[in-house]
Amino acid sequence: MSDTTLLLAVFEEIDPAANAVEKLHEMNIADDDINIISGVPIAHKMLGRPHPWTNVSKLSLGGAFVGFCVGLFLNFGTPYLYADTVSVGGQYVTPVPPGLIIMFEMTMLFAMLSAFLGVLLDSSFPNYRPLEYVAEVSDGKIAIFFRCPNGEKQKICGCAYKTRRNIR
């Protein structure tokens, strides 16, 4: 049997939800054990949560670097793969202005692809494990799921009863 219990609190407004998160922090419940679900996006600062950490910017910067290298190869490496280079109209084998366009396009293409894949991986999509959800969230309410030790359940529910909060 698990040593923690999953509890749910449902709120109609942001202020009581923020106060509840603050109270959970006072009761030494870690941020990793708190999950807040709402039908509308709410900034992390409004609920007293830490800033969410993401690696999407690092992945897109890495993708941009790879795309720049691919663009350099396409512009300056491809003509030298062939034994006979064809010079047309007295131009260089690798003209710079069209090459800049190729490098820019490859940089942006790889940056966008890696950013898309970064967002996909960062959001754990697809997720095949069951997630917590309450139908009231679709009606505009804010749900807070949190895990607490079994011994703390009565203390938390008693505190919620005193303040007339909806804890299940």
N, C-alpha and C positions, 0 to 999 in steps of 0.2 A: 504494500500500500504506500502511496506517496506521502511524503512528509509535508507537502504544501497543499493548499486549497485554492482553487480559482474562484474569485468573487467578482461580482459585477455591480457597478453603480451606474445609474442612469440619471442624467440631468437635462433640464430643459434649457438652461442658459449657460454661458461661458463662465461667469463669475463663480457660481457654486462649484463648477467643475475644477476651476483653477484652485479654489480653496481646498477642495478634496485632494488634489495632487499634492499641494503643500502639506496637508495633514498626513498623507501617506509617507511623504519624505520625513516628517517629524517622527513617524512610527518606524523609521529605519527600513522602509521598503525601497529597494533599489529601483532605479529607472529601467533596468532590464526586465524587471518583473511587472512593469506597468505598460499597458497597451491602451491607447485612446483611439476611439473610432467615432467619426462624425460624418454627417452627410455633406457638410461644406468644409472646405479647407480652412484650417485654423493654424495660425503661426505658432511655432514651438514656444516663442517667448510669452505668448498670451496665457499659456498653461503652465509656465514655469518648468518647461522641459529643456534638456540640453540640446545644443545645436546638432542636427542630424549629420553624421559623417558620411561622405560619399567619395568614391574614387573616379567619378565620371570625368572630371576635368583632367585628371592625370592620364586616363585612358585616351581621351580625345587628343591631348597633347602628344602622346606617344604615337597615335594614329596619324597625326599631322606630320610628325617627323618621318614615319615610314612612307607616307605619301610623297613627301618632298624627295626622299631618296629614290622612290620609284619614278617620279618625274624627271629627276636628274639622269637616271639610267635610260629612260625612254628618249630623252633629248640628246644626251651626249654619248650614251653607250651603244644604242641600237645601230647607228650608222657604221660603227666600227666592227660590228659583228660580221659584216660582209667583206669579202676580199676586195671587190671592186666598189669603190665609193663613187657615186655619181654626183658631179658638181653641176648644178643647173643655173644658168644665167650668171655665172661668176660669183655666186653666193658661197658662203662657207658651207661645209658639209653639215654643220650644226648651227643654224642661224639662232641668234640670241632672242630677238623679240617673240617669235612663235614658241621658242623653248620656254620662255617665262610664262606664257599662257598655259602650256602643258604642265609645267611644275606647279603653278597655282591651282589648276583644276585637279591634279592628282592630290595635292595637299588637302584641299577642301573635301574631296571625295573620301579620302581615308579618314579625315577628322570626323566627318559626319557619320561614316559607317562605325567607327570605333565608339563614338558618343552614343549612337543608337544601341549598339551591343552592350555598352557600359550601363545604360539605363535599364536595359532588359535584364542583365545579370544582377544589377544592384537591387532591383525590385523583386528578386527571387521569382521571376516569372519563367516558366509556368511553375506553380506551386501545387503539388498534388496532396499535401497533407491537409487535414481539416483545420479550418480557422474559426475563431470565435466570431460570432455575429449576433446581433439582436435586431429584430424587425423595427423597433422604435427609432433606430438610427435613420431609417428612410423617412420618418416623419419629422426630422429636424432635431432630434435629441442627440445628446452626447453620451456615449457609453465609455466607461473606464473599466477595463478588465485588469485585475491585479492578482498576483499570487502572494499569499502570506502563509507563514507557518501555521500548522494546525492549532497550536496553542494560542495564537493571536487572533483567531477567527472571532471568538466571543468578544474580545476587547474592541475589535474594529467594528463589529456589528452593533455593539452597545453604544459606541461613540456615534455611529451613524444614526441610531435610533434617537439619541438625545437631540441631534440636530435635524431630525426628520428628513433624512435622505433615503432614497430608494436603493437599498442594497439587497441583492439576491444571493 
